[in-house]
Amino acid sequence: MSGRRAFIKQLAAFGALGATAFSPISYGKPARPGDYSVGVVLDPLFLKHDLPKHPETAQRLVAINDEMERQKIWEQLTPVDTRMATQEELRFAHQQNYIDEIEILSKGGGGFYDAYNQDTYLNHATFDAAKMAAGSNINLNLAVYDRKVDRGFALLRPPGHHALTNKAMGFCIFNSDIIAARALQKYRDVERVAIIDFDVHHGNGTQDLVADDPSIMAISIHQHPYWPMTGGAKFTGKDGAEGTVVNCPFQKKAGNTTYLSVYDEVIQPKLEAFKPDHIIVFAGYDAHWQDPLAEHQLSVVGFNQLVEKCLNSADTLCKGRISFSLGGGYNLEPLAHCTVGTFHTLLNNPEKRLNPLGESPMPEADYSQTIQKLAQHHLKT
């Protein structure tokens, strides 16, 4: 039996597939435990939200699964129950009229949310898949916070970081990371949550949803100016939340050195000052040098090193409480390798040092002066 099939069989035994929103969370045990227990959520509904030939297709998860099978990752993981978010939980991030709109459009057969832009699609399964993504992300983060698992990775579709309170865009429907952060605050009395977003496109939805909320810090490294044309460094929050939006924008050819350096010189000091109780990472891999929708130049090992920095921050600041959720990445081969590289890093496997696909053949731009300016701006040095 394949690793994933055994994993799904284990989930089914827990009653996780098709569980109600109020069913208890169940946990398995890793078949081959390493240094850390790593929780994961995956649900068949994530594959049913699909539009062939679209960049954000179900084939992304298929490619990830195939590489996880090949590298025997599944049997090292701990399954966490999936479930749909409730209406109340969706309202942690979105207006009810928008939630209703998505339900009506999806159950009516779908189509493009914005007929003019034609970027974000819906089909008959989208509403349920998006609710499942949000609810499953809540479950995973509660499991991590409660120390049922050490760390976690949610293999979610559709993604969420572009979704606004009343609008879908950028392939995103419900902002699952914001919903999970506010669920932690509501259900566990968590005071401060940091969301780190290294997707190459700025998480405009995440920023907008917490711009005036001093209890959630939104950190983003991204290409700029680039779609969605937001994420300049100047804006740092508003209405008493100034300093809790931390944008680190770079133009073309930013790569491993840039991302790792800005983490050390800007992001880590901001996290230390904020003192989060929990960290959520929106793990987009479209900054890989082979990705067709962007112009940054990270490699697989560069992402692994960035993930390790996030883990170190969690270890030193919030007792290791950290989860990841799947973001972008639209060339299937690097997407699969980057995702598996993150799992190796979460598990502390020696394979985290490997660099399949190599480094970009183009030299990385020198952004050292930009990073200094970002440090001066965000840290007021």
N, C-alpha and C positions, 0 to 999 in steps of 0.2 A: 504494500500500500504506500502511495506517495506520502511525503511529509504533509502537504497541504490537505490531502484527503483525510489523513489521520487527525489533523487539526480540526477540520470541519466535523468529523465524526465525534470528536470530543466535545465540540460546541453543541452539537445536536443532542448529545447525551445530557448536557446541562440544561437543555430546553432553551438555549440561547436563540436559536433561529426561530423567528416569529414570536419572540417573547413580548409580553405586554410592557407598557411603559413603567409599570409598578412592580414588575417581577424582581425578586432579589438577585443581586449580582453573585455569580458563581465563579470560582477560580480553579484552574487546573494547576498542574505542576510541570515544569519543563522536563522533557524526557532526557535531555543531556545538559544538566545545569552547569553553567560556567561561573564566573565571578559574580554575575548579576542576574537576577530574574527579570526578564523583559516581557512585559505584557503587550498584547497586540489585539486590535479589533479588525475584523473583516466580516462583511456580510454580503450574501449573494445579490442583494438589492443594488449594491454599488456597481455591479456589472450591467444591470438592466437600464440604468440611465446611460444612454448611448446614442451616438449619431455617427455612423461610419464616415470616414474621411475628414471628420472634424479633428482639430488638434487635440482636444480634450475628449478622447474616446475611451471606451472600456478596454481597448487593447493596451492601454497604459498599465492597467492592473494585471492583465494577462502576461505582459512582458516581465513585470516585477515578479509575479508568481513563478514563472518559468525559471528565472535566475535564482530565486529563493530555493526552488526545488533542486536546481543543479548544484548549488552550494550547501545544500542540506541545512538551511536556516530554520525551516518550519519546526523541526523536532526540538529545537533549542528554545522555543518561545512558550509563553504562558498565555493561553486564550482568555480573554475577558469578554463577558457577555455583550452582545449588541442589543440595542433597543431603540425605538423611536422617541424623539423628544416630544414632550407634551406641548400643547398650545401655550401654556404659561411659560415654559422654558424657551420656546421660540420667541416669545415677547421679551426675553432678556436682551434681545438685540434688534427685533423687528416690530414694526407696526402691524396690528391685526389685519388691517385692510390689505397690506402687502402679502401677508401669509395666506389670506383668502384668495388673493389674485393668483398666487402660484398654484394653489390647489385647483382652482377653476381651470387655469390654462393647462395644467398637467392632465387632469382627469378628462379634459376636452380633447386630448390627443396630442397636445404640445405644439411645437413650432418654435420660432425664434422669439425671445422675450421682447427684443427691440427689432422690429422689422427693417429699420433703416441700417443699424449697425450690423445685425446678423452675426453676433459673436456668441451670445449665450442661448443655448437651446434647451427646450424641455420636451420630454415625451411622456407617455402614459405612466411611467414609473418614477419620474423625477421628484414629485412631491414626497412620495414615500421614501425614496432614496436619500433625499436631503434631510428629512426628519430622522432617518436612521443614522445619517452621518453625525448630526448634532447630538442625538441622544447617546450614541456610542462613544463620542468624544467625551461627554460628561462621565459616562461609566469608567472610561480609561483613566481620566484625571482623578476621579474619586478613588479608584484602585491604587493609583500612585500615591495620592495624598494620605490614604489610610495605611500605606506600606504593605498592601497585599502583594504588590510587585514593586521592584526597585525603580524601574523606568518603564516607559511605554512608547509605542508608536501606533498611531491610528492610520490605517490604510484607507482613507476616506475618499469618496467621490459622491456628489460633486464637491469641489473645493469651496472655500468661503471668504478669503481675505479681501476680495473686491466688493462683496455684497454690502450694500448700504442698508440703512434702516427701512427704506421703502422702495428699493430698486435692486434688481439683479443686473450684474454686468461682469465682464471678464471671465466668463465660464462659471461664475459663482452664484449660488442660490441663497443659502443661509450661512451666516458667519459662525461656524462651529467653534472656533477658538474663543470668541467673545462669549458665546453662550456657555461654554465650559468654564471660563473664568468666573462668570457671574454665578454659575451653579456652585462653584467652590465657595464663593462668598456667602451664598444663601444657605447651602446645606452644611457647610463646615466652618462657618464664621471666619473664613480666611480674610485677612485684612488687605494684603497687597499681592497682586499677580503681575508678573512681567511677561509680555508676549514678544518673542524675538522672531523676526521674519527675515529670512535670507533668500526668499524668492526674488528673482531678478526684477520683477515688476513690483512697484510700490504697492503695499497693502492699504489702499485709500479707504476701503471700508472699515478696516480695523482702526485706522487713525481717526476717522470721523466718529465712530461709535464711542471712542474713549477720550476725545479731545478735551472734554471738560470734566473728566473723571480722574481725580488724583490718586485713586486706589489701583488703577491699572496702567502700567507703563507700556507703551507701544514703541518698539525698537525695530528699525528696518534698514537693511543694507540693500541697495538696488541700483539699477541703471537709471540715470537721469541726465538730461531730459529724455524721456521715453514714455511709452504708454504705461499708465493712464494720465501722464503729464502732471502728476502730483508728486509730493515727497521731497520738495525742496527743504534744505536744512533750516531755513529761517523760522518756520513755524515749529513751536515747541509745546503747544497746548494753550488752553484759554480758560478764563473764568475760574481761576484758582488752581488749575492743573498745569500751569506753566512748568516746563521742565520734564514732563512725563511723556512727551512725544520726542523721540530721538531718531531723526532721519539722517542717514549716512549715504548721500547720493554720489555716484561716480559716473563719469561718461564712459566711452568705449574702452575696451581692453583692460578693465580691472580684472585681476586674477587672484591667485592664492595669497600672494604677499599683501595685497591691498585689503582683502577681507580679514585675514588673520591679524594684520596690524591695526586696523580700525577697531577690531574687537578688543585688543589689548589696551589701546590708547584712549578709546572713547566708551565702548559698551561696558567693559568690565568696571571701570570707575563709576559709571552711571548706575549699574546694578548694585554696586557696593553702597552707594548713597541712598538708593531706593529701599534696599533691604527686602526683597520679595520673599513671600512665604511659599511661593510656587512659581515655576517657570513653564510656559508653553512655547514651543518652537514651531512655527509654520515653515516646514522643510520643503521649499521649492528647489528643484535641481536644474532650472532653466538658465542658471548662470554657468553651466558647463560649457566648455569651449566648442562642443559640437552641436549645441542646441540651435534650432533654426529660427527661434522667435526672439533672440536677443544677441548681444555682442560683448558679453563678459567671458572670462577665460579660465574659470576654475577647472580643476581636474578632480577625479574621484578622491584621491588622497587629500586634496585640498579641502573638499567637503568633510572628509573624515576628521581632519584636524580642526575644522571649525566646529563640528559636532562635539569633539572632545573638549573644546574650550567651553561650550555651553554646559556640558556635564560637570566640568570643574567648577563653574560658577554655581551650579546647583548644589554641589557637594559642600562648598564653602559658605554659601549664603542661606540655603533653605533645606538642609538635611537631605540633599539629593533628590528632592521632589521636582521632577521634570518629565514632560511628555512631549512627543513630536506628532505632528499631523502632516499628511502628504499634501504638498502644494504642486507647483508646476514642474515641467520637464516634458519636452515634446518630441525629442528624438529617443526612440524606445530603448536602444542599446545603452546609451549613457544613463538614461533614467533608471533602468534596471540595476546597473552597476552601482550607481550612486545610492540608491535605496538600500541595496544589500550592504554596501559599505557602511551606511549608517547603522544597520543592524549589527554588523561586526563590531562597530565602535561601541554601541550600547552594551553588547555582550562582552566587551573587552577581549575579543578574539584576536589572535596575532594577524589575521588577514586584514585588519584595519590598516596595516602599513603598506598593503599592496596598492598598485596604481594601474589597474587595467585601463586601456585606451591611452595612457600616457599623458604628457603635457601638451598644451597648445603649441603648434609650430610657429605661431606669431608671438613676438616678444610682448610681455606685459607692460603696460604704461606705468610710469612712475607717478604715484599719487601721494607721495610722502608729504608734500607741502599741503595738499588738500586735507590730509588727515590731521596735520597740525592745526589747520584752521578750524576743522570740525571740533577738535579737542578744546580749543580756545572758546568756541561758540557754546558748546554743550556743557563744558565744565567750568566756564567762566574763569579760565586761567589767564 
